[in-house]
Structures are given as structure tokens and as C-alpha cells.
Amino acid sequence: MPEVELSAGTIEYEDTGGSGPVVVLLHGLLMDGSLWRHVVADLRSDYRCVVPTLPLGAHRRPMRPEADLSMRGQVRLVAEFLE
């Protein structure tokens, strides 16, 4: 699974690739990106689907001890991921 190093730590993500419009699918608490597997299966032929696993309780990689995992911190993390 691909991963990206962000200021809070390492985030794993799925990227279907392709040249179609990009769709980013986010999950909620105690879930991971696999929540979207059926949706991605339906969209992948027409869209590039990017599905990060955010540090909301079901992630496999620990974040840095000083990482801000508050709601505002999560918003910043998603914005950083999108960049």
C-alpha cells in the first residue's frame, strides 16, 4: 500500500491511478479506507480514486507523539494530504 509522510506521521492510502477526474474518499471514526472498497470498484473505470486511511482509530501506523489529532488537526492533515 502506498504511503506518504506528513507532518503528523505516515499515512497509508490507496490510489487507483488513471487519467479521469480525481475523487478523494474519506472515512469516519474507527474505520479505514476499506470502507469504500465497493464504491471504488464501481468508480475506478471512470475516476481516479484516492482513499487515505486517516488516524481516526483504525490506522496501522502510529502518528508522531506530538501530532495534533484534534478535529482541527485532522482537517489540517487532510489538507496536507491533498497537497
C-alpha positions in Angstrom: 0.0 0.0 0.0 1.4 3.4 -0.9 2.2 5.8 1.9 3.0 9.5 2.3 5.0 11.2 5.1 3.0 14.1 6.5 3.8 16.4 9.5 1.8 14.2 11.9 3.2 10.9 10.6 2.9 8.4 7.8 -0.5 8.0 6.2 -1.3 4.9 4.0 -3.6 5.3 1.0 -5.0 3.6 -2.0 -4.7 5.3 -5.4 -6.3 3.6 -8.4 -4.4 5.9 -10.8 -5.8 6.7 -14.2 -6.5 9.9 -16.1 -10.1 10.6 -15.0 -11.2 13.2 -12.5 -9.9 12.6 -9.0 -12.3 11.5 -6.2 -11.0 11.6 -2.7 -13.0 9.4 -0.3 -12.6 10.0 3.5 -13.8 7.7 6.3 -15.0 8.3 9.8 -14.0 7.2 13.3 -12.8 3.7 13.9 -12.8 2.9 10.2 -10.2 2.7 7.5 -10.2 3.2 3.7 -11.5 -0.3 3.1 -15.0 1.2 3.9 -15.0 2.5 0.3 -13.9 -0.7 -1.5 -17.2 -1.3 -3.3 -17.6 2.3 -4.2 -14.0 2.4 -5.6 -14.8 -0.8 -7.6 -17.7 0.9 -9.3 -15.9 4.2 -9.9 -12.3 3.1 -10.9 -13.1 2.8 -14.6 -14.1 6.4 -14.9 -12.3 8.1 -12.0 -9.0 8.2 -10.2 -9.9 7.2 -6.6 -7.7 8.2 -3.7 -8.6 6.7 -0.3 -6.4 7.6 2.6 -6.5 5.8 6.0 -6.7 8.7 8.5 -5.5 8.4 12.1 -9.1 8.0 13.5 -8.7 4.7 15.3 -8.3 2.0 12.6 -4.9 3.1 11.2 -2.0 0.7 11.3 0.9 3.2 11.6 1.3 5.3 14.8 1.4 9.1 14.4 4.2 11.1 16.0 3.7 11.7 19.7 3.3 15.4 19.2 0.8 15.1 16.4 -2.4 17.2 16.7 -5.2 14.7 16.2 -8.0 17.0 17.3 -10.7 17.8 14.8 -8.8 20.9 13.6 -5.6 18.8 13.4 -7.4 16.2 11.2 -8.6 19.0 8.9 -5.0 20.2 8.6 -3.8 16.6 7.9 -6.4 16.1 5.1 -5.4 19.5 3.6 -1.7 18.5 3.7 -2.6 15.1 2.2 -4.4 16.8 -0.7 -1.4 19.0 -1.4 
